[in-house]
Amino acid sequence: MKRLAAACVALLLTTGFAPIENEPPMEIGWGRLVPPAPVAPPNVKSKSFLSGATPSPALGGSEPPPPLLPPGEDRPWLSERRNQPGAGAPVPVVQELDGKRVKIGGYVVPLDFDATNVKEFLLVPFIGACIHVPPPPPNQIIYVKVEQGFDVAGSFDPVWVTGRIAVASQFTGLAETGYTIDADTVDTRKE
């Protein structure tokens, strides 16, 4: 009976179906979250940034200015999607990362917190993303959940997040994300 159990465990380990609890995390950078750009066919001409743009009438063009909101219309800003690069298009992500145990550094934008204990946050690649400047593209924002929470030292202190990454788009009210991590640990990063 012991040999049968040992054979089953060996089979599970060699086929990859057994959970590997002590799997070391793969340390990744933010560039690893962006899939390679598709190669353009050789006969396609590239367009300049301003190609086809017509300025507003105030600048001598024919395009009308964007409409303003009617006076007194109150819109809850958290329910609207912000002007995020690539908004409305499928999020370009790296499917091969799905389910991997990773370690990535970044900055915390708290979502669910009690004083200094944070349980849910956005991990972003630079200080002030989603707060003081428009959010980066969804594949450069990670929605992180920490079951027990962690104490944040300062709002602009860098952290290391270790856990399983999932390719999962999520809209949080501040930004759309391309990935989520159920964090095992969140540690202050020394720079």
N, C-alpha and C positions, 0 to 999 in steps of 0.2 A: 504494500500500500504506500509506503514511504517513497519507493522508486517511482510509482505512478504519479504521486504528487510532485516530486522533483522534476519528472519529465514534463508535466503540465506547466510548471513554472518556467522551465527552460524554453519550452515552446512559446509561451506568451512573451518572454523576454526577447527571443530572437525574431518574432513577428511584429513586435512593436505595439502589441495590444496591452501590455502591462503598464500601469502608471509608473512613471519614473519620478519619484518624489524628490530625489536629490539631484535632478538634472541642473547643471550649472547654466545660468542665464547667458544668452548671447548678447554682448554689449553692442548696441547699435547707435548710429547717429541719425539725425533727422533726414539726411539725404537718402537713407535706406528705405524710408517710408514712401518715396516717390518712385513710381514705375518708370522704366526707361521711356523716353519720348519715341513715338513712332517715326520711322524714317519716311520722309516725304518722297514721293516719286520724283525722278530726275527732271520731268518735263513741267513741273509745277513752279510757277514764278512766285517768289515771296512778295508780300505786300508790305508797304511801309506802315508805320503806326498810324499815320493820319490819312491813309488811303481811303477815299470815299467819304470822309467826314465833311459835313457842311456846318459851318459855325452858325450860331444863333443870329437873328436879325440885328441884334444890338452890335454884333461884330461884322455886319455886312453880308451875312449869309441868308439862307432861306428857311432854315429849320427853326420852328418855334421853340421857345424855352420850355423846360419840363413844367407840367402843371403843379400849382401849389395846392396844399391841402385846404379844403374849405374852412373858413374861420370857425373856431369853436369845436372843430372835430377833434375828439380826444382818442388817440390810439395808444393802447398799452404797448410800449416799446419792446417788452420781452416776448410778445407773441409774434412779432414781425421778424422775418428773416432779414438780416443785415446785408449790406452790399459786400458780400464775401467773394473773393475771386473764384470763378467757376460755379457760382450759384445757379441752381436749376439743372445742371448737367450731372451725369453720374460721377461719383467721386472716384478719381483714379487712384487705386490702392495696389499694394503688393500682396496678392493672394497667398504667396508662399509663406508669409509671416503668420498667417492665421493659426492660432493654437501654440505658437512657440513661446518659450519662456525667455523674456528679454529684460535688459537693463538699459534705460535711456535717461539722459539728463535733460532738465528743462526748468521751467518756471511755473509756479502754481497760480491759477486763477480760481479761487474758492467758489464753490456752488452750494454745498451743504456743510455748514460749520456751526460750532457752538463756541463762541469766544475765539480761542486759538486752536481748537481741535477741529480738524477738517476731515470729512468723510467722503466727499465727492468734490472733484475739481477738474478743471481743464489743464492739461500739461501742454505748454506752448514753448516754442524754441527761443523766444527772446522776451526781454522784460517789457511789460506793458501791452503785449498782444491781447486783443479782445477788450481791453479796458481803455487805454489812452489812444490807441490807433485801431484802424479797421483790422478785423481778424485775418490771419493768414488763410491759405486754402485749406479745405477740410482734411487733406492728407498730411497736414502739418499741425494738426490739433488732435490730442488724445484725451478721451473722456476716461477719467480714472476713478475707481471706487476702492476705498480702503475700509474694510468691515469695521475694524476697531478705531479707525481714525488715527491721525497723527498730529502732534503739536507743531504748528508752523512757527518758526522763529521770527521771521519778518516777511512782509508781503513780496519783497523782491529778492529773497534769498533763493539761490538755485538748489535743486534737489535731484536725487537719483531715484527713479521708480523701478522696482523690480517686480515682475509678475507675468501672467499669461496675457499675451496680446490677442485681440480678436479683430478681424476685419468686420466692422459693424458701424454703419453710419448712424449718427444720432444728432438730433437738434436739441440744444440745451437752453435756448432762449438768448444766449450770447452769441453762439456760433454753431455751425454744423461741424461734426467731427467725422473722420474716416475710420478711426480705430477706437477701441476701448481696451482698458487694462484693468483686471481685477488684481490689485496690488498686494503682494506679500509684504513688501517693505517700502517705505519712503524714508530716505535718509538725506540729511543736509549735505550738500556738495561743497567741498572746499575748492575755491578757485585761486 
